[in-house]
Amino acid sequence: MPTFRYPCPGCRTTNSLHEVDCEFEGVDWPRIERAYTDLLAVLTREPDGIAESELRAAIPDDWSGLHAAALGLLEREQRVVRDGGDDGPLRLLTAAEFKERVSEPTREPMRTIYERGSVPGCHDNAVFAMIAWYEMVGLSWSETKEHVIDWLETSGAWDRGGFEESSPTELVESKRHVYDAGYGWKEKAQAAKRVIERHG
């Protein structure tokens, strides 16, 4: 099952070392974790979904900006969805539903990389970003490896050439350190997207 590390909803750190200008810098770490557990405790009791107003009312402590930010992050990462559109009830996805949704990135800049594939000039950044993104959403190394190899082949990236490795498997294995270190994906993804868009 994908893991969730209770990231700061402002800068995504998983410890007290926040990014510069993070609005939650200085907030006690147990308060950040508590905001998530407050939300998840209610959402797990309501498998068919709950209106946001009812969720707010069900939080044992007063609803705060921290709760709102944590809910926003859960939605952005597709852990929580609104069935039926923006005003629909909030529902916590099952592990199986979550894995199915994250197998294809839907938000930029990852969507461009996933849909169009890498091109010469950005292969390192694109592969780095794909591995880091799948690690971030909580897939295991074997799942990440499978998804990235499939992406290299189905997107046409491997056929475009420009790789030093002899196979997609060898390429992905050579990037295992990206997964193990838990590097962020956003900067590499933005750089790869710029090259892909210029490529046509």
Stockholm file with secondary structure:
# STOCKHOLM 1.0

chainA/1-200         MPTFRYPCPGCRTTNSLHEVDCEFEGVDWPRIERAYTDLLAVLTREPDGIAESELRAAIPDDWSGLHAAALGLLEREQRVVRDGGDDGPLRLLTAAEFKERVSEPTREPMRTIYERGSVPGCHDNAVFAMIAWYEMVGLSWSETKEHVIDWLETSGAWDRGGFEESSPTELVESKRHVYDAGYGWKEKAQAAKRVIERHG
#=GR chainA/1-200 SS CCCCCCCCTTTCCSSSCCCTTCTTTTSCHHHHHHHHHHHHHHHHHCTTCBCHHHHHHHCSSCCCHHHHHHHHHHHHTTSEEETTSTTSCEEECCHHHHHHHHTSCCSTTHHHHHHHCCCTTSHHHHHHHHHHHHHHTTCCHHHHHHHHHHHHHHTSHHHHCCCSSSSHHHHHHHTHHHHHHTCCCHHHHHHHHHHHHHHC
#=GC SS_cons         CCCCCCCCTTTCCSSSCCCTTCTTTTSCHHHHHHHHHHHHHHHHHCTTCBCHHHHHHHCSSCCCHHHHHHHHHHHHTTSEEETTSTTSCEEECCHHHHHHHHTSCCSTTHHHHHHHCCCTTSHHHHHHHHHHHHHHTTCCHHHHHHHHHHHHHHTSHHHHCCCSSSSHHHHHHHTHHHHHHTCCCHHHHHHHHHHHHHHC
//
